[in-house]
Amino acid sequence: MDEVLKNTLTANLKAAKSPEERERAFTLAMIALCDCQYKTAQRVKSLTWKIVALALGSGTGLGALASNFKSIINFFGG
């Protein structure tokens, strides 16, 4: 979730006066949270496949993954 969306959702929650406005603000916040969680899961899934592909491409699978762990972390910006 980017800063602008976070600020907008926070402002909506703070500005809500009636129960209907609060319910709408909560609903929008929950939709944004679900979307953010989904995008995070997709990034992790993609990263996992990249690590597996890198390990398999660099040698003997899990053995290569363990022995090249530091270079793999550096490859992904760690």
Buried (B, 14 or more C-beta within 10 A) or exposed (E): BEEEBEEBBEEBBEEBEEEEEBEEBBEBBEEBEEEBEEEEEEEEEEEEEEBEEBBEEBEEEEEBBEBBEEEBEEEEEE
